[in-house]
Amino acid sequence: MARCTGHGIRHELALRCAPSLVAAALYGLFMLLFFAAPRGYAALLGLLDPIPNLYTFTDLMAVLQAGACWKAGVNVYLPSPCMHGGVYNYAPMLLRIADLGIGPALRMPLGLASGVLFLLVSLGLPPARGWGGVVWRCLGLCSGDVMLALNTANLDVLIFVLLVAGLLLLLRARLAALGYALFTLAAAMKLYPAVLLGLVLRERRRFIVLMTLVLAAAGGVYLWAYGAGTARAIDILPGGLPFRAVFGAMNVPFGLALLAFLPVHTLEPDQAAFFAALSYPFVPLYIVVAQKLLVLAGIVSALQLAPRYQEELRGLSESEHLFLLAGAILVGFCFCAAQNLDYRAIFLLLTLPGLMRLRAAEAADLRFLPVAVLLLLWEGLFRHLAGMVGYAAQVLAWGVREYLWWWVVVRLLALCVCWLRTLRQPSEVAC
């Protein structure tokens, strides 16, 4: 039996902590520039993503402002001066933070706390297995999408914290129920984390039955209390130009329609040009139908690819399997279901530890998968560089980005299929 020496412990700690420390240094640089040199802050953030935001922690501020307006009796689902002309489209439960005395005045401390929590929780990701893996993890944690999420203090940062904590609890059988409780809390804040409750299928049958009953009861109580507000928030979810900082299955048909019918050659049309393109007969119907057909084709492709990956996944540790599966489920669902602002790509970080281990796989596409994930996390930088060149470069960069997203998502869905197939084989570790 190998002895755990002090040198070995220090080595393991370095492998686990180094990426988070590097990301913390970069985040600290952003905060220092924000307070000391706002123009430098805007320039650095604009380099990583061409949507710079001097008003840091804006997404957090939107939630805090909505809570204050709601407490004052304002209908936050309609534009109002209190909401600065905007609307609230998050979970209605979050509005009650105003009852706890949490309001816009706490934007800065809460925003900083969310970033610190994210960096601390990133230590819980399965550790890199060598210094090469540390470099890859650093590139992921320091990517433009991660820094954008931290600098806007988007709610997805808190969701990431809850999900990582929940996954760590799932790795300890006696604490698994608490893990699913954290997933439920995350789903109450933003609906999409509810898909991770499907991980309950990896548990014993008695636990599955009990947890299903508990979750059904919790869901019923939530819908009774917040169902109307949730429906209104869903109805007013914003959409985005497919060429900007968004990802989703809708982007390809949506973007092709705009490229075909926009009256001018631009990826940043004004409102008049945008609605003129969508006014052509059957264009909106084409976008919806084409999206559904593409998703169906992606699922069929995933079913065909899955048998190739089944054996490759056996070399992963239990934690690498679980985090890879959770990231694949979450990103795959979000991609297929709707448009997502690019900071939601931070959930690709969950897949990186397992994908790095698969770089030794025989399947060439699995070896390239972590490279593609990093390219997507840094796509804002490439979009920025393409914008400096011109229209043709922007269209090319958009096409490459969309191809990469589909290529990655289809393979993540295939890994989910692998896991579903192992559910009938209890002796095997789920992927």
Helices and strands as residue ranges (DSSP letters): H 6-36, H 38-48, H 58-71, G 81-83, G 92-100, G 104-106, H 107-121, G 122-124, H 131-141, H 144-152, H 155-170, G 173-175, H 176-189, G 192-202, H 205-235, E 246-247, H 251-261, H 271-278, H 283-309, G 312-315, H 318-337, E 340-341, G 342-350, H 352-357, G 358-360, H 364-377, H 379-389, H 391-422
